[in-house]
């Protein structure tokens, strides 16, 4: 079944997005390089080590992953990652199409479309896996903090009804801390 899936549809940038959101951006870039090399080597199968598909997937992973890390570094909402997925798809498309024109121009457009789909798939899977990773590793991300700061949270509603002065003071201090 897996051999029927196009190799350019691999969501290589998903790991870079998750590492950039949960940990650090420099680590995400390093992780992106490692996963790009691994995806390139795996994609060759039994064709040999230096094939045109390996070259294309490696370039797609490096450039698309760098775009993914750059676009996800300041994302405070999960929807921003989905919008970044379209930019990642565009970078993947251009990279794969340009490298395909150099190596195998007959299937360059098809490979580029599949790699754009891989970029979108990376963003969708990253958004879906983020809450699971946050809970599994007990990480606090900007998205979690935004969810906790919603006024409809039970603890905040209780604080507002029981101690309105403390609630107001907490909001003022939180706004000052956010501005700082």
N, C-alpha and C positions, 0 to 999 in steps of 0.2 A: 504494500500500500504506500509506503513512504517513497518508493522509487518513482511513483507516478506523480509526486508533487515536484513542481519546478524548484530547482535549488536556489533561484533568486528570490523566492518567497520566504526565505529563512528570516525570522525576526531578530536579526543580529543586534540591532540597536536597543532592544528591550532591556538588556542587562545594563547598558550604559545609562539609560534613563533611570532605572531603579536605583543604581548605585549613586548617581548624581543627586537624586531626591533624598535618599536615606542617609548617605554618608558624605563623601567629599567629592568635589569636582575633579581634582587631580587624580584621585583614585579611580574615578569613573573613566577618565581618559586612558589611564593605564589598562584598566579592565577592558576597555573598548579595543585596544590594540591586541591584547591577548585573545579575546573572543574573535576578532577579525582574522587573525592568523589561524586559529583553530577552525573557524568556519570555512576558510579558504582551503585548508588541507582536507577537511572532511568532504568538501564539495567535489574534489577531484575523483574520489572513489578509487577505481583501479586504473585510471587513465594515466597516471604518472604524477610527478610532483609539481612541475612547472607548466601548467596548462593555462589557456586563456580564461577559462571560467574561474580558476583560482585567482588569477590576477584581477579579474573584474569584481569578484566577491570581496577580495581583500581591499580594493580601492573603495568599493561601496561601503564596506563596514567602517573604514577609517574616516572617510569624509562624512558619511551619514551619522556615524557615532559622534564625531566632533560637533556636528550641528545639533544632535540630540542633547549633548551635555550643555552646550551653550544656551539652547532654548529652554531647557528644563532647570537651569540653575537658580532662577528666581521665581519659579512658578509657585504661586500661593494657592491656586485652585486647580483641581484635577482637570477641568475643562481646558485649561491652558495647554496641558500636555496633549490633549486631542488635537488642538489647533497646531501645535508644534509637529504633530504627526504628518500634517499636510506639507509642512516645510521639509521635514525629513524625507518624505516621499519624493518631493521635487529634487532634493539633492541626490537621492538615490537614482532617480530617473536620469538626471543629467550626467552623473558620474558613470553609470552603467552604459548609457547610450554613447558617450564620448569614448570610453574605453572599448566598447563593442565595435565602434567604427574603425578603431585601430587594429583590432584583432580579427573579428568575425562579423563583418558588416551585414551579412545576410540575415542574421537573427538578432541584430542589435536592438531593434525596436521592441520585439517581443520580450527580450531579457530585461529591457529598461522598464517596461510596464510591470512585469513581475516584481522587479526590485522596488518599484514605487509601492506596490501592494505590500511588500515586506516591511517598508517603512511605516505604512499605516497600521499594519498588524502589530508592529512593535509598540506603537503608542497605545493602541487599544489594550493589548495584553499587559502593558506596564500599568495603565490606569486600573485594570482589574486586579492585578496582583499587589498593588501598593497597600491597600488596607490589610491584606493578609500578612504582608511583611511587617507592617507597623505593629500589628498585634502580636505576631510570633516573636519578634525581637524587642518588643516593648520600647519602640522608638517614637519620639515626639517630633513630628514634622510640622511645618507651617499649616498644612491642611488639617491636622489634628487639632492644633491650637485654634484655628478658625471655627471648627466644629464645636469645640468646647466653649467658645465665646459667644455662641448664639444665645439670644435672650430666651429662647424657649427651653433651655436646659433646666431640668428640675432643680438642681442645686442653686442656679442663679435666680430662678423664680422664688424659691424659698427665701433666699437672702434678701430679695427685693421686698417681699411681704413682711418678713420678720425684722429686718434691720435696714430700712431704706437709706439711712445716712451712711452706713458702712458700704452699702451697694454703690451709692453715688461716689463715695470716696475711692472705692476700688476701681470704678470706671475712669475717674480722673487720673489716678496713678497709672493705670494701664495705658491710657492715651499718652501720658508723658513718657512712659517707658518705650512705647512704640515710636514716638517721635525722636527719642534719643537714639 
